[in-house]
Amino acid sequence: MNTFASPLVQAARPTSRAMPWRPLAAAAVLLVLVLALLRASGQPVDTFLTVAAAALAGLVVGALHDPAATLLATVPVPIAHRRALRLTLVCVPVLTLWWMLTLVAGPSSASHGPGPLMALAASGVAVAVWMPSQRGVLVGVSVPLAWYALDQLVPWTGVAADVSGWWRTDPWSVTACAVLLLVAGRRR
Amino acid sequence: MTALASTSTGVAVRRRDVDVVRALALVEARRMLRNPLLWIGAGLSLWALWSAVPNPEAWAGAAYQETPVAIVPFVLAVSVVVAISFHRERVPVAGAAPIGETERSVARLVAATPLVVLAVGISAFTAWRQRDVGGLTLGVEPGRTAEALFSFGELAQPVALTVLAVGIGAALGRRTPNLVSAVPLLFLLWLATSIYWLLGDHRVTPFSIVQAQPVSLYAGPSSADPLTFPAHWLLAAPDEFSTQWTRAFVSDGLAWWHALWLLGLALLWLSVALPRPARRSLIILGATLAVLGVGGQYVVLP
């Protein structure tokens, strides 16, 4: 097996055991419940799906929080690999949940692709990686939530309105920029 | 003599506890009030309340229904600020502190009192703004008013929601292993409560968190003559979302019972946050208030 992948495969199970899954499970229950209620009462679901994207993106970024980070700093596996492992472990259930939510939401005029979720999550992860302090992950978690709030709650006009809506209107470009930032900061 | 000595010692201990709780509460209150998130949330809520005015292009009652939801940014901020405070209980050295967790938790709750006072201020602002614009519109002719104002019960809702926000923030802050999990959950919880177009449904409203009156009730089929409905009913005409005449039901009593339901929920959440000795009584009291609140709402709803 690849010398880079082997330690990560071995670390996958203990890492997944150490990650907090209850918040994601609680979010999943709440999301499915509210969407089912909306669907049953024939109400529009698109607005709530944007809320779901922001909250799930926050939870994805939160997976970077590693209480044992200081202890693991001395092991020969690079920090970028450890982060990638945690993100992979959390992205699989989150994307499955997103797919389930789109099924519960049913057909709609708007697209329900995972683009906005990926854009918000990638932006949060990029900020978390580049933030120098120990609070980097908390700041990164706040990025998707703050971006949602800036877009949906503040009455921007003109260029500001366009920029604040990029995560919805042009999610894959935002994701690509965030991934470039992540690659640049892979040793941080 | 021994009895007298033990009584005076007990009084001294109690006074010392009160002093300690007061001192801790002052420190915590200062920390909470200095958090910029609180003021950003309050600013967004005030801006939303300022903007909730009758708009001829929107549906009748839009401003009235949007007003209760305007408090959501503020209560989300309150929850996060309280969660940060209660999360400090998870620092390992807290267990070795010279006073117990119960006293520290009580101090944190006392420290949250200014946040409830802020909510009272936001309610007062709502009442003033509605009078300033000459009232809000509700319903369509022949069941219509252009001078609708929130009742005391509806104005009490932001205060009750703030108490609930303190409870939820305390529970998630104390029990989640890290704040990075608690913050997205709080965001989701509060944003989910702001879907007012769902909460106005009469089947959902007794259990809703943010109650957005008027509640939609069946009045008659689309072919019905609206002049045959009782004169005091506020009405919504058939449209793309409804194929029937709907009664827009507004009630002060419903709002008060809903506030009781929210207080019950707040106590239940607090029971999760506080240590064991206080837990059982909070659960009993919270469950009683919540059941009474839901029951009362069903009694009021026609």
Interface residues (C-beta under 8 A of the other chain):
Chain A: P20 R22 P23 A26 A27 L30 L31 V34 L37 L38 S41 G42 Q43 P44 T47 F48 V51 A52 A54 A55 L56 G58 L59 V61 G62 L64 H65 P67 V137 L138 V141 S142 L145 A149 L153 V154 P155
Chain B: L44 A48 S51 P73 T176 P177 N178 L179 V180 S181 A182 V183 P184 L185 F187 L188 L189 L191 A192 I195 W197 L198 D201 R203 V204 F241
